[in-house]
Amino acid sequence: MRLAYSLFIALIVLQSSRCRSAVLDAPQASVKREDIPKERVGELLVWISKNSSYNTDFPPPKFIFVPIDELQRLYYGNQRSTRQGFIYALYGKGTIWLDTLFSSPRDDWILVHELVHYIQDKNGVVFKCSAEAERDAHVIQAKFVDELGIGKKATPKLLNSLKC
């Protein structure tokens, strides 16, 4: 089953030649599991505030966990090909969608990226195009990965392609 509302989906794509955004229907069912500890989300929001100009004084977003195949389907539908990037998480309207195998702190680089999209949204930031929002999130994510030494960063090719 699908929910009646649509979500604006922002993505993490580390090996794509361009940024994509889409409006998709979200599935109603998700795998039940514990949310990410609020303390950890708070720590990451503080880190984002110290490493960006964003106000991060907002309550945590909602988290929904779905199998990784469902994340791919949500973003690409039935159009997935080997030339497209791999989706690690999605953000839409105050909700972060993560793989059921997400583990903090191992995967916090993914969470930081999506939290940046959440904070962009909460701050009412208007970008010329979605590629600018993606670039901003990737730059902050890269700082996080450099500082902690855990996670993945966007390739220079991807960063250069994130233009309007």
Backbone as ProteinMPNN parsed JSONL, in Angstrom:
{"seq_chain_A": "MRLAYSLFIALIVLQSSRCRSAVLDAPQASVKREDIPKERVGELLVWISKNSSYNTDFPPPKFIFVPIDELQRLYYGNQRSTRQGFIYALYGKGTIWLDTLFSSPRDDWILVHELVHYIQDKNGVVFKCSAEAERDAHVIQAKFVDELGIGKKATPKLLNSLKC", "coords_chain_A": {"N_chain_A": [[0.832, -1.181, 0.0], [0.335, 2.301, -0.51], [0.972, 5.569, 0.756], [-1.218, 8.426, 0.809], [-0.095, 10.9, 0.48], [2.554, 12.771, -1.113], [6.13, 12.731, -1.244], [8.847, 14.934, -1.251], [11.843, 14.001, -2.487], [15.127, 13.881, -1.513], [18.466, 12.936, -2.23], [21.205, 10.665, -1.618], [23.775, 10.245, -3.646], [26.542, 8.735, -4.682], [27.917, 7.948, -6.91], [26.945, 9.026, -9.252], [26.33, 10.765, -12.306], [24.862, 13.021, -12.318], [22.619, 15.057, -10.376], [19.473, 14.018, -9.073], [16.071, 14.654, -8.442], [12.899, 13.818, -7.128], [9.352, 13.425, -6.978], [7.697, 11.262, -5.046], [5.488, 8.593, -4.106], [5.198, 7.451, -0.829], [5.785, 4.314, 0.808], [3.453, 2.682, 2.966], [3.98, 0.696, 4.828], [6.7, -0.167, 6.9], [9.795, -1.488, 8.12], [9.798, -2.413, 11.454], [11.735, -0.954, 13.935], [14.02, 0.29, 16.379], [14.254, 3.835, 16.803], [16.916, 6.055, 15.858], [19.09, 6.946, 18.442], [18.054, 9.834, 20.217], [19.933, 11.415, 21.444], [22.236, 11.016, 19.902], [21.425, 12.016, 17.414], [21.078, 14.656, 18.204], [23.769, 15.303, 18.83], [24.907, 15.145, 16.28], [23.491, 17.164, 14.965], [24.448, 19.384, 16.371], [27.104, 19.222, 15.569], [26.774, 19.775, 12.817], [25.854, 22.42, 13.01], [28.141, 23.69, 13.94], [29.791, 23.4, 11.786], [28.722, 24.659, 9.649], [26.61, 27.317, 8.43], [24.081, 27.007, 9.312], [21.077, 27.169, 11.285], [20.389, 24.885, 13.719], [18.59, 24.333, 15.662], [16.186, 22.598, 16.146], [13.537, 20.193, 16.597], [14.258, 16.637, 16.409], [14.098, 14.904, 13.212], [11.584, 12.66, 11.859], [12.139, 9.16, 11.623], [12.201, 6.553, 9.271], [12.552, 3.18, 8.573], [13.456, 1.116, 5.958], [13.892, -1.734, 3.773], [16.909, -1.852, 1.797], [16.512, -2.319, -0.944], [13.97, -1.3, -1.264], [14.421, 1.422, -0.872], [15.83, 1.984, -3.222], [13.834, 1.426, -5.111], [11.899, 3.312, -4.366], [13.156, 5.686, -5.113], [14.053, 5.352, -7.826], [11.993, 3.956, -9.029], [10.796, 1.659, -11.382], [12.798, 2.066, -13.128], [15.489, 1.658, -12.698], [18.946, 1.439, -13.447], [22.266, 0.208, -14.216], [23.825, 2.416, -14.573], [22.992, 4.392, -12.923], [23.241, 6.077, -9.742], [23.771, 4.75, -6.411], [21.367, 4.614, -3.912], [21.484, 5.584, -0.622], [19.928, 6.658, 1.363], [16.95, 8.617, 1.954], [15.343, 11.822, 1.986], [12.414, 13.51, 2.989], [9.957, 15.892, 3.556], [10.306, 16.338, 6.488], [10.982, 13.776, 7.247], [13.318, 11.165, 7.454], [14.42, 8.556, 5.516], [15.816, 5.47, 5.984], [18.006, 2.656, 5.414], [17.192, -0.576, 6.651], [19.363, -1.822, 7.726], [20.939, 0.183, 8.661], [23.378, 1.534, 10.817], [24.392, 3.219, 13.657], [27.369, 4.283, 15.149], [28.583, 3.748, 12.706], [27.383, 4.337, 10.182], [26.965, 7.051, 10.249], [27.79, 9.079, 8.53], [26.026, 8.971, 6.425], [23.701, 9.699, 7.705], [24.352, 12.314, 8.528], [24.423, 13.646, 6.048], [21.687, 13.456, 5.25], [20.507, 14.758, 7.416], [21.45, 17.331, 6.945], [19.892, 18.011, 4.707], [17.398, 18.008, 5.976], [17.778, 20.149, 7.754], [18.269, 22.211, 5.936], [15.72, 22.368, 4.86], [14.169, 23.013, 7.191], [15.264, 25.511, 7.743], [14.294, 26.922, 5.686], [15.708, 27.332, 3.333], [16.307, 28.404, 0.07], [17.22, 27.109, -2.935], [18.707, 27.526, -6.195], [18.409, 25.27, -7.718], [17.883, 21.719, -7.256], [20.329, 20.467, -7.347], [22.149, 22.232, -6.2], [21.433, 22.097, -3.49], [22.095, 19.447, -2.999], [24.863, 19.503, -3.469], [25.716, 21.192, -1.389], [25.017, 19.571, 0.85], [26.716, 17.393, 0.365], [29.252, 18.593, 0.611], [29.318, 19.31, 3.343], [29.0, 16.76, 4.427], [31.435, 15.632, 3.551], [33.288, 17.038, 5.125], [32.634, 15.954, 7.591], [33.292, 13.224, 7.198], [36.047, 13.5, 6.721], [36.859, 14.462, 9.226], [36.143, 12.369, 11.011], [37.043, 10.077, 9.748], [35.554, 7.97, 8.838], [33.352, 6.572, 6.52], [31.938, 7.651, 3.338], [32.812, 9.873, 0.684], [31.625, 12.209, -1.734], [32.654, 11.946, -5.111], [35.079, 13.997, -6.858], [34.207, 14.342, -9.49], [31.41, 13.971, -9.284], [30.764, 16.107, -7.536], [31.495, 18.288, -9.161], [29.594, 18.004, -11.109], [27.264, 18.775, -9.92], [25.573, 21.188, -10.515], [23.499, 23.952, -11.452]], "CA_chain_A": [[0.0, 0.0, 0.0], [1.065, 3.558, -0.567], [0.302, 6.676, 1.422], [-1.867, 9.352, -0.115], [0.711, 12.092, 0.246], [3.819, 12.605, -1.832], [7.318, 13.236, -0.561], [9.945, 15.415, -2.065], [12.94, 13.123, -2.121], [16.5, 14.275, -1.756], [19.176, 11.681, -2.251], [22.647, 10.524, -1.545], [24.263, 9.502, -4.797], [27.987, 8.912, -4.662], [28.541, 7.595, -8.169], [26.049, 9.427, -10.324], [26.876, 11.882, -13.069], [24.064, 14.209, -12.088], [21.692, 14.997, -9.26], [18.069, 13.847, -9.436], [15.056, 14.803, -7.404], [11.646, 13.275, -7.62], [8.225, 13.369, -6.067], [7.297, 9.862, -5.04], [4.607, 8.159, -3.034], [5.928, 6.673, 0.156], [5.059, 3.129, 1.232], [2.893, 2.785, 4.305], [4.626, -0.266, 5.708], [8.144, -0.122, 7.04], [10.277, -2.452, 9.086], [9.818, -1.827, 12.791], [12.978, -1.02, 14.685], [14.185, 1.462, 17.235], [14.792, 5.044, 16.197], [18.28, 6.423, 16.199], [19.013, 7.654, 19.725], [17.912, 11.286, 20.106], [21.196, 12.033, 21.857], [23.157, 10.973, 18.759], [20.924, 12.988, 16.442], [21.43, 15.967, 18.769], [25.212, 15.51, 18.648], [25.172, 15.394, 14.857], [22.966, 18.497, 14.653], [25.418, 20.344, 16.92], [28.269, 19.185, 14.663], [26.387, 20.498, 11.6], [25.805, 23.86, 13.299], [29.524, 24.176, 14.078], [30.49, 23.262, 10.508], [27.925, 25.322, 8.617], [25.95, 28.526, 8.93], [22.685, 26.669, 9.557], [20.46, 27.036, 12.592], [19.982, 23.487, 13.868], [17.78, 24.25, 16.88], [14.891, 22.043, 15.775], [13.388, 18.807, 17.074], [14.747, 15.659, 15.425], [13.126, 14.452, 12.209], [11.065, 11.304, 11.99], [12.93, 8.176, 10.888], [11.526, 5.35, 8.793], [13.53, 2.205, 8.1], [12.958, 0.197, 4.932], [14.991, -2.476, 3.138], [17.667, -1.074, 0.806], [15.857, -2.461, -2.247], [12.823, -0.393, -1.264], [14.961, 2.772, -1.099], [16.133, 2.091, -4.656], [12.561, 1.47, -5.813], [11.263, 4.598, -4.081], [13.79, 6.757, -5.872], [14.142, 5.084, -9.26], [10.845, 3.226, -9.563], [11.242, 0.487, -12.147], [13.727, 2.563, -14.147], [16.872, 1.516, -12.221], [19.937, 0.849, -14.343], [23.6, 0.171, -13.625], [24.46, 3.727, -14.74], [22.496, 5.289, -11.89], [23.909, 5.964, -8.453], [23.171, 3.92, -5.376], [20.685, 5.431, -2.92], [21.709, 5.117, 0.74], [18.884, 7.208, 2.22], [16.116, 9.634, 1.317], [14.711, 12.791, 2.882], [11.203, 14.138, 2.473], [8.983, 16.514, 4.465], [10.528, 16.071, 7.906], [11.229, 12.357, 7.482], [14.512, 10.562, 6.847], [14.237, 7.14, 5.214], [17.105, 4.78, 6.066], [18.046, 1.209, 5.26], [16.994, -1.304, 7.906], [20.677, -2.216, 8.251], [21.655, 1.369, 9.119], [23.933, 1.388, 12.157], [25.127, 4.373, 14.157], [27.958, 5.397, 14.41], [29.207, 3.32, 11.449], [26.76, 4.967, 9.023], [26.592, 8.436, 10.561], [28.054, 9.933, 7.372], [24.764, 8.989, 5.679], [22.759, 10.475, 8.509], [24.737, 13.73, 8.451], [23.975, 14.145, 4.743], [20.236, 13.633, 5.272], [20.201, 15.811, 8.395], [21.674, 18.612, 6.274], [18.681, 18.291, 3.929], [16.366, 18.346, 6.956], [18.072, 21.498, 8.264], [18.001, 23.125, 4.816], [14.262, 22.478, 4.807], [13.7, 23.734, 8.373], [15.736, 26.887, 7.642], [13.631, 27.566, 4.562], [16.703, 27.703, 2.339], [15.858, 28.259, -1.313], [18.323, 26.925, -3.87], [18.312, 27.689, -7.599], [18.02, 23.941, -8.183], [18.159, 20.684, -6.26], [21.762, 20.129, -7.388], [22.833, 23.085, -5.215], [21.164, 21.531, -2.165], [22.901, 18.223, -2.918], [26.268, 19.882, -3.352], [25.878, 21.685, -0.026], [25.0, 18.422, 1.757], [27.929, 16.597, 0.127], [30.411, 19.311, 1.161], [29.274, 19.145, 4.8], [29.269, 15.333, 4.65], [32.876, 15.409, 3.36], [33.961, 17.538, 6.34], [32.373, 14.958, 8.632], [34.097, 12.039, 6.891], [37.449, 13.871, 6.951], [37.096, 14.596, 10.661], [36.022, 11.092, 11.71], [37.737, 9.018, 9.035], [34.628, 6.878, 8.564], [32.3, 6.92, 5.572], [32.27, 7.915, 1.94], [32.646, 11.24, 0.194], [31.326, 12.331, -3.156], [33.83, 12.08, -5.961], [35.176, 15.319, -7.479], [33.374, 14.352, -10.692], [30.03, 14.208, -8.867], [30.651, 17.488, -7.03], [31.541, 19.197, -10.31], [28.364, 17.872, -11.905], [26.124, 19.307, -9.162], [25.385, 22.597, -10.872], [22.205, 24.233, -12.093]], "C_chain_A": [[0.876, 1.243, 0.0], [0.272, 4.631, 0.146], [-0.256, 7.637, 0.394], [-1.005, 10.566, -0.41], [2.007, 11.764, -0.495], [4.949, 13.221, -1.031], [8.284, 13.794, -1.584], [11.175, 14.654, -1.594], [14.283, 13.741, -2.501], [17.334, 13.012, -1.589], [20.643, 11.807, -1.91], [23.026, 9.686, -2.746], [25.754, 9.757, -4.847], [28.645, 8.577, -5.991], [27.633, 7.929, -9.347], [26.651, 10.606, -11.057], [26.054, 13.148, -12.893], [23.119, 13.97, -10.925], [20.28, 14.817, -9.775], [17.213, 14.138, -8.219], [13.757, 14.291, -7.988], [10.577, 13.412, -6.556], [7.675, 11.961, -6.177], [6.298, 9.605, -3.934], [5.407, 7.265, -2.113], [5.122, 5.441, 0.558], [4.559, 3.299, 2.663], [3.65, 1.88, 5.269], [6.124, -0.044, 5.738], [8.535, -1.152, 8.092], [10.329, -1.767, 10.449], [11.185, -2.041, 13.412], [13.093, 0.257, 15.483], [14.701, 2.648, 16.426], [16.255, 5.209, 16.581], [18.206, 7.198, 17.508], [18.985, 9.174, 19.533], [19.202, 12.002, 20.492], [22.174, 12.088, 20.682], [22.711, 11.957, 17.689], [21.267, 14.394, 16.909], [22.901, 16.289, 18.595], [25.542, 15.851, 17.196], [24.629, 16.756, 14.429], [23.89, 19.59, 15.19], [26.648, 20.391, 16.02], [27.957, 19.968, 13.387], [26.369, 21.994, 11.859], [27.2, 24.455, 13.413], [30.274, 24.175, 12.752], [29.709, 23.84, 9.332], [27.333, 26.595, 9.223], [24.492, 28.264, 9.292], [22.309, 26.711, 11.03], [19.97, 25.593, 12.696], [19.116, 23.272, 15.107], [16.347, 23.849, 16.542], [14.765, 20.656, 16.392], [13.88, 17.835, 16.013], [13.666, 15.3, 14.411], [12.583, 13.079, 12.589], [11.965, 10.384, 11.167], [12.056, 6.996, 10.507], [12.597, 4.448, 8.193], [12.86, 1.239, 7.128], [14.142, -0.568, 4.355], [15.636, -1.643, 2.018], [17.048, -1.17, -0.588], [14.66, -1.518, -2.365], [13.284, 1.061, -1.463], [15.25, 2.988, -2.585], [14.838, 2.242, -5.455], [11.846, 2.806, -5.591], [11.84, 5.703, -4.95], [13.709, 6.538, -7.379], [12.894, 4.459, -9.856], [11.348, 1.972, -10.256], [12.273, 0.862, -13.204], [15.196, 2.383, -13.765], [17.751, 0.867, -13.283], [21.298, 0.897, -13.664], [24.316, 1.513, -13.737], [24.023, 4.725, -13.672], [23.255, 5.059, -10.594], [23.124, 5.094, -7.483], [22.594, 4.828, -4.301], [20.883, 4.81, -1.537], [20.593, 5.551, 1.684], [18.098, 8.241, 1.424], [15.592, 10.592, 2.381], [13.456, 13.332, 2.213], [10.31, 14.627, 3.59], [9.145, 16.095, 5.921], [10.811, 14.629, 8.256], [12.483, 11.908, 6.744], [14.257, 9.064, 6.735], [15.621, 6.496, 5.169], [16.921, 3.285, 5.836], [17.863, 0.557, 6.629], [18.317, -1.734, 8.53], [21.517, -1.017, 8.703], [22.118, 1.142, 10.551], [24.722, 2.638, 12.519], [26.134, 3.854, 15.177], [28.56, 5.026, 13.047], [28.686, 4.099, 10.243], [26.363, 6.421, 9.26], [26.864, 9.402, 9.418], [26.804, 10.053, 6.499], [23.756, 9.873, 6.401], [23.081, 11.963, 8.469], [24.233, 14.339, 7.147], [22.468, 14.422, 4.761], [19.804, 14.675, 6.291], [20.448, 17.198, 7.805], [20.45, 18.972, 5.431], [17.52, 18.685, 4.848], [16.542, 19.789, 7.443], [17.892, 22.541, 7.156], [16.502, 23.415, 4.75], [13.742, 23.324, 5.973], [14.118, 25.203, 8.351], [15.084, 27.639, 6.48], [14.584, 28.03, 3.474], [16.152, 27.424, 0.945], [17.097, 28.19, -2.201], [17.804, 27.151, -5.29], [17.826, 26.374, -8.191], [18.401, 22.924, -7.115], [19.632, 20.273, -6.241], [22.546, 20.964, -6.383], [22.639, 22.551, -3.799], [21.991, 20.266, -1.957], [24.376, 18.552, -2.717], [26.576, 20.344, -1.927], [25.936, 20.531, 0.97], [26.252, 17.563, 1.594], [29.17, 17.271, 0.702], [30.459, 19.161, 2.68], [29.557, 17.698, 5.171], [30.767, 15.047, 4.537], [33.674, 15.899, 4.559], [33.819, 16.516, 7.463], [33.252, 13.721, 8.422], [35.579, 12.334, 7.137], [37.77, 13.92, 8.443], [37.086, 13.247, 11.377], [36.751, 9.941, 11.036], [36.872, 7.811, 8.728], [33.591, 7.366, 7.573], [32.832, 7.175, 4.187], [32.015, 9.375, 1.614], [32.305, 11.184, -1.287], [32.622, 12.488, -3.931], [33.89, 13.519, -6.496], [34.3, 15.429, -8.729], [31.907, 14.631, -10.337], [29.855, 15.645, -8.39], [30.642, 18.502, -8.172], [30.264, 19.135, -11.132], [27.141, 18.481, -11.203], [26.016, 20.814, -9.35], [24.036, 22.745, -11.536], [22.379, 24.423, -13.591]], "O_chain_A": [[2.017, 1.218, 0.46], [-0.959, 4.608, 0.144], [0.183, 7.658, -0.756], [-1.172, 11.2, -1.452], [2.478, 10.627, -0.492], [4.732, 14.132, -0.231], [8.51, 13.205, -2.642], [11.499, 14.676, -0.407], [14.528, 14.076, -3.66], [16.929, 12.104, -0.864], [21.228, 12.89, -1.915], [22.627, 8.525, -2.842], [26.179, 10.897, -5.039], [29.819, 8.89, -6.188], [27.572, 7.182, -10.324], [27.414, 11.372, -10.47], [26.495, 14.232, -13.275], [22.854, 12.831, -10.541], [19.916, 15.394, -10.799], [17.623, 13.88, -7.087], [13.548, 14.331, -9.201], [10.88, 13.504, -5.367], [7.246, 11.521, -7.244], [6.269, 10.324, -2.936], [6.194, 6.431, -2.559], [3.896, 5.514, 0.642], [5.185, 3.988, 3.469], [3.926, 2.269, 6.404], [6.739, 0.237, 4.709], [7.694, -1.623, 8.857], [10.85, -0.659, 10.569], [11.722, -3.149, 13.417], [12.331, 1.201, 15.271], [15.482, 2.485, 15.489], [16.75, 4.574, 17.512], [17.322, 8.041, 17.661], [19.788, 9.729, 18.783], [19.528, 13.056, 19.946], [22.862, 13.091, 20.491], [23.542, 12.662, 17.116], [21.696, 15.23, 16.114], [23.253, 17.418, 18.252], [26.355, 16.735, 16.923], [25.25, 17.433, 13.609], [24.092, 20.609, 14.53], [27.176, 21.467, 15.74], [28.792, 20.745, 12.924], [26.823, 22.767, 11.015], [27.419, 25.603, 13.024], [31.28, 24.869, 12.606], [30.0, 23.548, 8.172], [27.546, 26.894, 10.399], [23.744, 29.207, 9.552], [23.096, 26.347, 11.903], [19.211, 25.135, 11.841], [18.936, 22.137, 15.546], [15.421, 24.655, 16.639], [15.773, 20.011, 16.68], [13.914, 18.18, 14.832], [12.473, 15.379, 14.705], [13.067, 12.434, 13.518], [12.49, 10.791, 10.131], [11.27, 6.501, 11.315], [13.437, 4.892, 7.41], [11.837, 0.629, 7.438], [15.278, -0.101, 4.437], [14.97, -0.829, 1.378], [17.062, -0.192, -1.335], [14.376, -1.0, -3.446], [12.613, 1.837, -2.143], [14.95, 4.048, -3.135], [14.75, 3.073, -6.359], [11.258, 3.362, -6.519], [11.109, 6.552, -5.461], [13.335, 7.446, -8.121], [12.748, 4.434, -11.078], [12.245, 1.299, -9.747], [12.585, 0.055, -14.08], [16.07, 2.911, -14.452], [17.366, -0.109, -13.926], [21.457, 1.562, -12.64], [25.321, 1.726, -13.059], [24.625, 5.79, -13.536], [23.835, 3.996, -10.374], [21.965, 4.755, -7.719], [23.283, 5.732, -3.828], [20.504, 3.663, -1.302], [20.337, 4.889, 2.689], [18.527, 8.681, 0.357], [15.419, 10.212, 3.539], [13.444, 13.581, 1.008], [9.945, 13.858, 4.479], [8.215, 15.554, 6.518], [10.877, 14.282, 9.435], [12.683, 12.225, 5.571], [13.926, 8.396, 7.714], [16.489, 6.924, 4.409], [15.84, 2.731, 6.035], [18.327, 1.081, 7.641], [18.382, -1.983, 9.734], [22.676, -1.182, 9.085], [21.374, 0.634, 11.389], [25.609, 3.062, 11.778], [25.761, 3.032, 16.014], [29.003, 5.909, 12.313], [29.468, 4.481, 9.372], [25.516, 6.959, 8.546], [26.225, 10.451, 9.344], [26.551, 11.103, 5.908], [23.058, 10.682, 5.79], [22.171, 12.787, 8.384], [23.674, 15.436, 7.151], [22.024, 15.49, 4.339], [18.837, 15.401, 6.06], [19.73, 18.143, 8.133], [20.015, 20.123, 5.441], [16.752, 19.592, 4.528], [15.577, 20.547, 7.532], [17.411, 23.643, 7.421], [16.082, 24.563, 4.603], [12.96, 24.252, 5.763], [13.404, 26.054, 8.882], [15.296, 28.84, 6.311], [14.309, 29.005, 2.774], [15.604, 26.354, 0.678], [17.919, 29.106, -2.211], [16.613, 26.988, -5.557], [16.946, 26.355, -9.052], [19.148, 23.233, -6.187], [20.125, 19.784, -5.224], [23.499, 20.473, -5.778], [23.575, 22.553, -3.0], [22.524, 20.038, -0.871], [25.049, 17.941, -1.886], [27.575, 19.935, -1.335], [26.806, 20.508, 1.841], [26.79, 17.06, 2.58], [30.051, 16.591, 1.229], [31.525, 18.911, 3.243], [30.281, 17.436, 6.131], [31.311, 14.296, 5.346], [34.635, 15.248, 4.969], [34.772, 16.25, 8.196], [33.88, 13.234, 9.362], [36.288, 11.501, 7.702], [38.834, 13.469, 8.868], [37.918, 13.001, 12.25], [37.047, 8.934, 11.68], [37.388, 6.744, 8.394], [33.014, 8.439, 7.747], [34.006, 6.951, 3.895], [31.134, 10.02, 2.182], [32.653, 10.236, -1.991], [33.574, 13.1, -3.447], [32.86, 14.188, -6.578], [33.721, 16.482, -8.995], [31.243, 15.425, -11.003], [28.91, 16.324, -8.789], [29.871, 19.462, -8.151], [29.894, 20.113, -11.782], [26.1, 18.677, -11.831], [26.33, 21.598, -8.454], [23.497, 21.798, -12.107], [21.402, 24.667, -14.3]]}, "name": "protein", "num_of_chains": 1, "seq": "MRLAYSLFIALIVLQSSRCRSAVLDAPQASVKREDIPKERVGELLVWISKNSSYNTDFPPPKFIFVPIDELQRLYYGNQRSTRQGFIYALYGKGTIWLDTLFSSPRDDWILVHELVHYIQDKNGVVFKCSAEAERDAHVIQAKFVDELGIGKKATPKLLNSLKC"}
